[in-house]
Amino acid sequence: MSADVDADVLVVGGGPVGLVAAIEARLAGLSVVVVEPRVGAIDKACGEGLMPGAVAALTRLGVDPDGHPLTGISYRDHRRHVDHAFRGAPGRGVRRAVLHAALLDRGAALGVDRVVARVTGVSQGPTSVEAAGVHARWLLACDGLHSPVRRLVGLETTASGWPGRTPVPRFGLRRHFAVAPWSTMVEVHWGRDAEAYVTPVGSAEVGVALLGPRGADFAAALASFPSLSRRLDGLEPTTAVRGAGPLRQRTTARTTGRVRLVGDASGYVDALTGEGLRVGFAQARAAIAHLDDAAAYEQAWLAATRGYRVLTSGLVAWATSPARPAVVPAAKAAPWLFGTVVDALAR
């Protein structure tokens, strides 16, 4: 590392994807600084189900957070359900703050440096980039759905990417309840205009995430799923309601100069398939592997996200169309197809 930079890699955003990027950098022998305005383990609204591929990625990095085994996916409506068990290793339901704490510990053990600051500007030169007073050879923007870096470097777009129609903005809400999990599968309950995702995250706690249109009230939305509402009736919530959205985000590119967009900052379709972290971890690995080759990272990004983008875009288009009520009946009628999709997501 030359004297004119503070680190090889500057990671903006200290969430799970940013910390995985930092860990990947250290394992590759690079110096790294993470810039994040918040301190400690950070919670956020998410489904908290790690697919088997995400668990495998964390294991490779030496990270093993406590949680609850996840054995598959169950799609449900008011009349029927269809289940498919993961082939091979299970996934894991992990509280977001628990996952974040485990990543913080691993990063600290590897010598990841942290700066508590907010990025308000990015300056690039021929051999370095600067943000929040840190000079580095490369900057990885891992700062989430509403990435300030994405906007600052001119990679944000308002185009929908849905030919022929404007997509319906979707938002997420999540809270936890004190109850022993009644299933080891992630249950996806399909309602009239929203889905409820039930994820066991411990021996005595489940997380319930709701995805749907803007302005939903958690209690009212939950009441629209009678069987789930009855299970949770009278139970003590263990956390407050958290929200996130709009979920869909697009970019004009993933690279510009010495900046790379990684994770949700690089573009996001929807949380419907539960793949966000697995895909984000794959992007972080690709970004470190191709720091000096923007075109190679763009290709690696496309390869890492292709299945997610195709499957999730198709399912969201279906879920926001008049054909939405047919999702669970179709999965029930063709369990082989449902299983193929689940297995693809699990990998």
Residue, then its C-alpha position, 0 to 999 in steps of 0.5 A: m500500500s502506497a503512502d497516499v492511501d489509508a487502505d486498499v479498500l474503503v467499504v461504505g456501509g457496515g451492514p452484513v454485506g459490507l462486513v462480508a466484503a471487508i472480511e473477504a478483503r482481509l482474507a485476500g490480504l488487503s487492508v480495509v476500512v469500513v465507514e458506517p455512522r451507526v455503532g454496534a449490532i444493527d437491526k433492520a426489517c428483513g425476513e431473517g431466513l438465511m438460505p443454505g447457500a448463504v449459510a455456506a458462504l458464511t461458513r467459508l468466511g469463518v462466521d457461524p451465528d446462532g439461530h434455528p435450522l430451516t429445512g424448507i419453504s412452505y407456500r400457503d393460502h386460506r385453503r391449501h399449502v405446498d411444502h418443499a424441503f431443501r436438498g442437502a444442508p439446511g438454512r438458518g433463521v438468524r436474528r439480524a442483530v445476531l448475524h451482524a454481531a457475529l460478522l463484527d466479531r469476525g471482522a475485528a479478529l481479522g483486523v478490519d478498521r472502522v470509522v464512525a462517519r456518514v458519507t456526504g461526498v465521493s472524490q475520485g482520482p486516477t489512482s485513489v478514491e476518497a470519502a469521509g476523510v478516508h483515502a483508498r485504492w477502491l471504494l465498495a458501496c454497500d450502503g443499502l437500498h437507498s445508497p447515498v454513494r449510488r446517487l453521489v457517483g451518478l449510478e442511480t436511475t428512476a427507470s422501472g425496468w418493467p416493459g409495458r407497465t409501472p411496477v407497484p412499489r412494495f414495502g416490508l414490515r417485521r416484528h418478532f413474537a415469543v413463541a416456540p416455532w411450530s415448523t422448521m420451514v419458512e412459511v409464506h402465507w399468501g393473502r389478497d395483496a400481501e404476503a406474510y413470512v414466518t421464520p423461526v429464529g430461536s427455540a422460543e421466537v419467530g419473526v413475522a415479515l409482511l410484504g405488500p403495498r405502501g401504507a400497510d398497518f402491521a396489525a391490520a395486515l396480519a389480521s388478513f391471514p386468519s390462521l396465522s393471526r389465530r396462532l399469534d393471538g395474545l402472544e407477546p411481541t418481543t420487538a417493535v415493528r420495523g419497516a423498509g422500502p420501497l424495495r425495488q431499486r435499479t442502477t445504470a451500472r455497477t461500476t464507475g471509476r474506482v467505485r463498485l456497487v455491492g448488495d442492495a446498493s447495486g440494485y434490488v428486485d424484491a424480498l419475496t424469494g428471501e435471497g437478498l443476503r446470499v446474492g449480496f455475499a456473492q457480489a461481495r466476493a466477486a467485487i474483491a476478486h475483480l477490484d482492478d477490472a470493472a468489466a469483469y466485476e460487471q460480468a460477475w455481478l450479472a452471473a451472481t444475480r441472474g437466477y435471483r433477478v429472473l425468478t424474483s422478477g417473474l414471481v413479483a410480476w405474478a404477485t402484483s397482477p390479477a393472477r395473484p390468487a393462482v400462485v399457491p394453487a399453481a404451486k400445489a398443482a405442480p410441486w415438481l416446479f415449486g421444488t425446482v424453484v426452491d432448490a434453485l433459491a437454496r443454492 
